[in-house]
Amino acid sequence: MFQVPRLFALHIDEMSQSDYSEYNTNSDSSITFEDSLKSIQTRLGLLLAKHCIGLCCNISPENIEIQKRSSGKPFWKNDNQLFFNISHSNQWVICGIGNLEIGVDIEYVKRKSVDSISSTFFSTLEQDYIKNESDKIRAFYRIWTLKESYLKCIGRGLKYPLKGFCVINHGSVVWSDRSIKNTVFNLKSFDLDSDYIIGICIKGKQLPKTIETISVSELINKNNGSEHDNYSPYN
């Protein structure tokens, strides 16, 4: 089993028209573009997860069955010692994989005011961090993606109070939740081109050093016939 967690990214913009039509399951003409894109993101996210598992474990993607827990977090049915997580935003789909619990989140950086969101969901320390940064919008998304990646790592989702923990502590989580405060979690933020930010959280000390990109054509060619699991990921 590999030891160092890895982070993969897929750019949907590289899809051909035929690929786009094949992976868009919404044939209803009343379906919006956003719904069609989400359908494609969901299916490609599943294929990307299988590709990552196959690459890291030397197994054919068609032999990999992905299911989801009651929390909605995906897992590989045949190996409870391997963990992965999927996220997508607009034209990017990402997958983090490792031998410890992992959570990832990617967000498109929207240039609009985030003050009210910060004051509602972020700790005082996180709000101060944003105020002291020259690019406050990017700082906001850096905090948001790290917080969401942590929640996905522990399998709790956004229903967990976001002010209940702080991600500004030299790359580690500071908890108010005593049930998990003695567990080691580490976080890292990545810039994916100028418009996207990724947050990743690992239950352990090692973190990916780089983002590994994969082309749509490579993904589809290696995953033909392996996309029929009963699975629907969340962002």
C-alpha positions in Angstrom: 0.0 0.0 0.0 1.3 3.5 -0.8 2.2 5.7 2.1 2.0 9.3 0.8 -1.5 10.7 0.1 -2.0 11.9 -3.5 -4.3 14.6 -5.1 -5.6 14.3 -8.6 -7.4 16.9 -10.8 -9.4 16.5 -14.0 -10.3 19.4 -16.3 -13.7 19.0 -17.9 -13.0 21.7 -20.5 -10.9 19.1 -22.3 -14.0 17.0 -23.1 -15.0 16.5 -26.8 -18.6 17.1 -27.8 -19.1 13.4 -28.1 -17.8 12.8 -24.7 -19.9 15.6 -23.3 -23.0 14.1 -24.8 -22.2 10.6 -23.5 -21.6 11.7 -19.9 -24.6 14.0 -19.7 -27.4 11.8 -18.4 -30.0 14.6 -18.5 -31.7 14.3 -21.9 -34.7 16.5 -20.9 -34.5 19.8 -22.8 -35.9 21.6 -19.8 -32.8 20.7 -17.7 -30.6 23.7 -17.1 -26.9 23.8 -18.1 -25.9 23.8 -14.4 -27.9 20.5 -13.9 -26.2 19.0 -17.0 -22.8 20.0 -15.8 -23.5 18.5 -12.3 -24.5 15.2 -14.0 -21.2 15.1 -15.9 -19.2 16.1 -12.8 -20.8 13.3 -10.8 -20.1 10.6 -13.4 -16.5 11.8 -14.0 -15.9 12.1 -10.3 -16.8 8.4 -9.9 -14.4 7.5 -12.8 -11.7 9.6 -11.4 -11.9 7.9 -8.0 -11.7 4.5 -9.7 -8.7 5.6 -11.8 -6.9 6.9 -8.6 -7.6 3.6 -6.7 -6.5 1.6 -9.7 -3.3 3.6 -10.2 -2.3 3.5 -6.5 -3.3 -0.1 -5.9 -2.3 -1.6 -9.3 -5.9 -2.9 -10.1 -8.1 -2.5 -13.1 -10.8 0.2 -12.6 -13.5 -2.1 -13.9 -12.9 -4.3 -10.8 -13.4 -1.5 -8.4 -16.9 -1.1 -6.7 -17.5 2.2 -5.0 -20.3 2.6 -2.4 -21.2 5.3 0.1 -21.7 5.4 3.8 -24.9 6.7 5.5 -23.1 10.0 5.8 -22.8 10.1 2.0 -19.0 9.6 2.1 -17.8 7.3 -0.6 -15.6 4.2 0.0 -14.1 1.3 -1.8 -16.0 -1.9 -0.9 -13.0 -4.2 -1.1 -10.5 -2.3 1.0 -11.2 -0.6 4.4 -7.6 0.6 4.6 -7.8 2.9 1.6 -9.6 6.3 1.8 -10.5 8.8 -0.9 -12.8 11.8 -1.4 -14.2 13.7 -4.4 -15.1 17.3 -5.0 -16.0 19.4 -8.1 -16.6 23.0 -9.0 -17.4 24.2 -12.5 -14.8 22.8 -14.9 -12.7 20.9 -12.4 -13.1 17.5 -10.6 -10.6 16.4 -8.0 -9.9 13.3 -5.9 -7.7 12.9 -2.9 -6.6 9.4 -1.9 -4.5 7.9 0.9 -4.3 5.2 3.6 -5.9 7.4 6.2 -9.2 9.4 6.3 -9.1 12.2 3.8 -11.4 15.1 2.7 -11.0 17.5 -0.2 -12.9 20.5 -1.4 -12.5 22.7 -4.5 -14.2 26.1 -5.0 -14.3 28.6 -7.8 -13.2 32.0 -6.6 -16.2 34.3 -7.0 -15.3 38.0 -6.8 -18.1 39.2 -4.5 -18.4 40.3 -0.9 -18.0 37.5 1.6 -18.1 39.6 4.8 -21.5 38.4 6.0 -20.6 34.7 5.4 -17.3 35.1 7.2 -18.9 36.7 10.3 -21.6 34.0 10.4 -19.5 30.9 9.9 -15.9 31.7 10.7 -14.1 31.9 14.1 -12.7 35.2 15.3 -9.2 34.0 14.4 -10.2 33.1 10.9 -11.9 36.4 10.4 -8.8 38.2 11.6 -6.7 36.2 9.1 -8.9 37.3 6.2 -8.8 41.0 7.3 -5.0 40.9 7.3 -4.6 39.4 3.8 -4.2 41.6 0.7 -6.6 39.4 -1.3 -9.4 38.9 1.1 -11.6 37.0 -1.4 -8.9 34.3 -1.9 -8.2 34.2 1.8 -11.9 33.6 2.4 -12.0 30.7 0.0 -8.8 29.3 1.4 -10.5 29.1 4.9 -13.8 27.8 3.4 -12.2 25.0 1.5 -10.0 23.9 4.4 -13.1 23.9 6.8 -15.2 21.9 4.3 -12.3 19.4 3.6 -12.1 18.8 7.4 -15.8 18.2 7.7 -15.7 15.8 4.8 -12.7 14.1 6.3 -14.5 13.3 9.5 -17.7 12.5 7.6 -20.0 15.1 9.2 -20.9 17.5 6.4 -21.9 21.2 6.6 -24.6 20.5 9.3 -21.7 20.6 11.8 -21.2 24.1 13.2 -18.5 25.8 11.2 -17.6 28.1 14.1 -17.0 25.0 16.2 -13.4 24.6 15.0 -10.7 26.8 13.5 -8.3 25.9 10.7 -5.8 28.7 11.3 -3.1 27.1 13.4 0.0 26.6 11.3 -1.8 24.1 9.1 -3.6 22.2 11.8 -7.2 22.1 13.1 -8.0 23.7 16.5 -11.2 22.0 17.9 -13.9 23.0 20.3 -15.2 19.4 19.9 -13.5 17.4 22.7 -14.5 14.1 21.2 -12.0 14.5 18.4 -9.5 17.1 19.7 -6.7 14.5 20.4 -6.8 13.2 16.9 -4.1 14.4 14.5 -5.5 16.2 11.4 -3.4 18.3 9.0 -4.6 20.6 6.3 -3.1 22.2 3.2 -4.3 24.7 0.6 -3.5 24.6 -3.1 -4.1 27.1 -5.9 -5.4 25.5 -9.0 -4.8 28.1 -11.7 -5.9 31.7 -10.8 -9.6 30.9 -10.4 -9.8 27.9 -8.1 -8.7 27.0 -4.6 -8.4 23.4 -3.1 -8.5 22.5 0.5 -7.3 19.0 1.7 -7.5 17.5 5.2 -5.7 14.3 6.3 -6.2 12.3 9.4 -2.4 12.0 9.9 0.8 13.9 9.3 1.6 13.4 5.6 0.1 15.6 2.9 0.3 15.6 -0.9 3.1 17.9 -2.2 1.6 18.5 -5.6 -1.5 18.2 -7.7 -1.4 15.4 -10.4 -3.5 16.3 -13.4 -5.1 13.7 -15.7 -6.7 14.2 -19.1 -10.3 13.4 -19.9 -9.3 11.0 -22.7 -6.9 9.1 -20.5 -9.6 8.8 -17.8 -12.3 7.6 -20.2 -10.1 5.1 -22.0 -9.0 3.5 -18.8 -12.5 3.3 -17.2 -14.6 2.1 -20.1 -17.3 -0.2 -18.7 -16.6 0.6 -15.0 -19.1 3.4 -14.2 -22.2 1.7 -12.9 -21.9 1.8 -9.2 -24.9 3.0 -7.1 -23.2 6.1 -5.9 -23.9 9.9 -5.9 -21.2 12.1 -4.4 -21.6 15.5 -2.9 -19.4 18.5 -3.5 
